[in-house]
Amino acid sequence: MKQQELADRIGINMQSLSKIERGVNYPTFDTLEKIMDVLGVTPNELLSGEWKYIDHTEPYIMDIIKREQDFNVSLDYLSE
């Protein structure tokens, strides 16, 4: 993926993305989430730069955390 395409898909300009890549600026958490979503990587993969031997349950855990409100059900419904 080209730098301009990534910048467009996460909603920032290419100069801002370039500064993030070079360590001049730090991305917001929202921007980090967008980058992870677009690239299909986990937080650990993105921040470490390592894609081998990563526990691939991490994306599922992140999804559960994002949907935490869905799990706020009463104990009465758990038996169903």
BELKARA-V930634 format. One record per residue. RES is the residue in one small letter. SS is DSSP state (H for helix, E for strand, L for the rest). OMEGA is omega in whole degrees, -180 to 180 (NA if undefined). D_LAST is the distance of its C-alpha to the last C-alpha in Angstrom with 1 decimal. Layout:
res=RES ss=SS omega=OMEGA d_last=D_LAST
res=RES ss=SS omega=OMEGA d_last=D_LAST
//
This chain:
res=m ss=L omega=179 d_last=45.4
res=k ss=L omega=-178 d_last=48.3
res=q ss=H omega=-179 d_last=48.4
res=q ss=H omega=179 d_last=48.8
res=e ss=H omega=178 d_last=45.8
res=l ss=H omega=179 d_last=43.6
res=a ss=H omega=179 d_last=45.1
res=d ss=H omega=-176 d_last=44.4
res=r ss=H omega=179 d_last=40.8
res=i ss=H omega=173 d_last=40.0
res=g ss=L omega=174 d_last=42.1
res=i ss=L omega=180 d_last=45.1
res=n ss=L omega=-175 d_last=48.7
res=m ss=H omega=179 d_last=50.1
res=q ss=H omega=178 d_last=52.3
res=s ss=H omega=179 d_last=49.4
res=l ss=H omega=179 d_last=47.6
res=s ss=H omega=179 d_last=50.8
res=k ss=H omega=177 d_last=51.2
res=i ss=H omega=-179 d_last=47.7
res=e ss=H omega=-179 d_last=48.5
res=r ss=H omega=179 d_last=51.8
res=g ss=L omega=178 d_last=50.3
res=v ss=L omega=177 d_last=52.4
res=n ss=L omega=176 d_last=49.4
res=y ss=L omega=180 d_last=45.9
res=p ss=L omega=172 d_last=43.0
res=t ss=L omega=177 d_last=40.5
res=f ss=H omega=178 d_last=36.9
res=d ss=H omega=178 d_last=36.1
res=t ss=H omega=177 d_last=38.7
res=l ss=H omega=178 d_last=37.5
res=e ss=H omega=179 d_last=34.0
res=k ss=H omega=179 d_last=35.6
res=i ss=H omega=179 d_last=37.8
res=m ss=H omega=180 d_last=34.9
res=d ss=H omega=-178 d_last=33.0
res=v ss=H omega=-177 d_last=36.2
res=l ss=H omega=180 d_last=37.2
res=g ss=L omega=180 d_last=33.8
res=v ss=L omega=177 d_last=34.4
res=t ss=L omega=176 d_last=32.6
res=p ss=H omega=-179 d_last=34.1
res=n ss=H omega=179 d_last=35.6
res=e ss=H omega=-178 d_last=37.1
res=l ss=H omega=-174 d_last=38.6
res=l ss=H omega=-180 d_last=40.1
res=s ss=H omega=-177 d_last=41.3
res=g ss=L omega=-180 d_last=42.5
res=e ss=L omega=-178 d_last=41.3
res=w ss=L omega=178 d_last=39.1
res=k ss=L omega=173 d_last=39.4
res=y ss=L omega=178 d_last=37.3
res=i ss=L omega=177 d_last=34.7
res=d ss=L omega=-175 d_last=31.2
res=h ss=L omega=170 d_last=29.4
res=t ss=L omega=-178 d_last=26.1
res=e ss=H omega=178 d_last=27.6
res=p ss=H omega=180 d_last=27.0
res=y ss=H omega=177 d_last=23.2
res=i ss=H omega=179 d_last=23.3
res=m ss=H omega=178 d_last=25.4
res=d ss=H omega=179 d_last=22.9
res=i ss=H omega=179 d_last=20.1
res=i ss=H omega=179 d_last=22.5
res=k ss=H omega=-178 d_last=23.4
res=r ss=L omega=-176 d_last=19.9
res=e ss=H omega=-178 d_last=19.2
res=q ss=H omega=179 d_last=18.6
res=d ss=H omega=-176 d_last=15.6
res=f ss=H omega=179 d_last=13.9
res=n ss=L omega=179 d_last=14.9
res=v ss=L omega=-180 d_last=11.6
res=s ss=L omega=180 d_last=11.3
res=l ss=H omega=180 d_last=9.9
res=d ss=H omega=-176 d_last=8.2
res=y ss=H omega=-179 d_last=5.6
res=l ss=L omega=-179 d_last=5.4
res=s ss=L omega=180 d_last=3.8
res=e ss=L omega=NA d_last=0.0
//
